[in-house]
């Protein structure tokens, strides 16, 4: 296939919404066809991953079971609480994590760094889950690990190619079987070997201690907290939630809480299971192999299925199914994040499929580098950066928006209305990360070394409102967005569309820039992102802004929003499409 043919193919894919899944944009109302329950089940389908088992096992082996249990619960509470505001705002404004970060204190280019942080989370865990899959293929089919890494990576691509449309079906259809296989090992041990549970909490692991220690709890919680960025993958599905104003409150909130922060309830349960199963099998397979989920499940299923071959077959099905379910999410979310990163840096967008290939390539390189053997080190270091990022976002959403009212009440994500960098979130994250990384390497003693992620969280949460107050909220908006302000007053207007003067397509109002002096009229967020050489003319002090072109929609004047005007207009004709 020639280069020009490949480029045309990528351009065709980039133009298809069923493949692109609005990778750079607000998820429009017209595309959000799923019920709250369908969004929640799809989001929770990705929680099938088995890294939790490895993480729980690694913490228990290193620090002892008692410290591991408390560490896992401490981290779970932290992740749940920080996940609530992020899930709420993402579902309400239908934005992915990258777009949410822009408007939550980071600015347009300030969130570029966080796109890399989030993409790193996705490819680190893609590599981790792929390694677990390869371990299962080696044990069951005698496939060499490097070949298993390649196979496990390639089979993900066709499942991710068609985005939410395909992923929703795949996750829903496979969830019942996964839940049965998830519960089976513990049920099997309870039935056939109930004495196997005794002594777990007094297990010291390999060099740990039977007692609960502050250092052990902190270090273990730090490893578990590396999963805090998982909320970003949940948000990638929650952005397809139906309108909050058009959905029964209990259904909307139930889906948001279950699929948003609720993932960590199942995640913590899996970490605890991993810690126990490592204890259960360590005497037979050794401490190193006890952290491998395939060995854990083989031991668990083997308690009831006394045929080694049959137990291995069931364990292999569990591992392969789990890893495919999570790695389609890791690959999907990674492709979204890289799309956002490169569109801001290069002002080009060859399509989500291109960045999907890049993402899987990076993850495959990590697998071939045998990153599984240094799991605790990688995750412990990463958690310092990830939690500072999440802490800065949460502080902005909860304190700066909700309490201080300094941050705008809505999430603005479009380049035309944002400063390149907002120091509120960006500086808070950098300061929290830097200080905690220094602590992580032992500069402040053993205690703060173990609890360094919480130091990152504290610094980011405290600094964010301080900087917001000190700057008077000046760096949130480069200029007002009248379209967004009027939609806040009249949510029904969100479904109306406006013509992009550049590509000639119509986009829903939340996705539009009301006036672009460079192009001479309204443009979509996508056009705004990909425009080169405009020098942000719309943000010049000399530019006062054009009139909002709402008359093209037949709306009431945007300066005088009136619900009755919408109602009467809607009764005569359907919204523009």
Buried (B, 14 or more C-beta within 10 A) or exposed (E): EEEEEEEEEBEEBBEBBEBBBBBBBBBBBEBBEBBBBBBBBBBBBBBBBBBBBBBBBBBBBBBBBBBBBBBBBBBBEBBBEBBBBBBBBBBBBBBBBBBBBBBBBBBBBBBBBBBEBBBBBBBBBBBBBBBBBBBBBBBBEEBEBEEBBBBBBEBBBEBBBBBBBBBBEBBBEBBEEBEEBBEBBBEBBEEEBEEBBEEBBEBBBBEBBBEBBEBBBBBBBBBBBBBBBBBBBBBBBBBBBBBBEEBEEEBBBBBBBBBBBBBBEBBBBBBBBBBBBBBBBBEEBEBEBBBBBBBBBBBBBBBBBEEEEEBBBBBBBBBBBBBBBBBBBBBBBBBBBBBBBBBBEEBEBBBBBBBBEBBBEBBBEBBBEEBBEEBBEBBBBBBBBBBBBBBBBBBBBBBBBEEBEBBBEBBBBBBBBBBBBBBBBBBBBBBBBBBBBBBBEEEBEEEBBBBBBBBBBBBBBBBBBEBBEEBEBBBBBBBEBBBBBBBBEBBBBBBBBBBBBBEEEBBBBBBBBBBBBBBEBBBBBBBBBBBEEBEBEBBEEEEEEBEBBBEBBBBBEBEEBBEEBBEEBBEEEEBBE
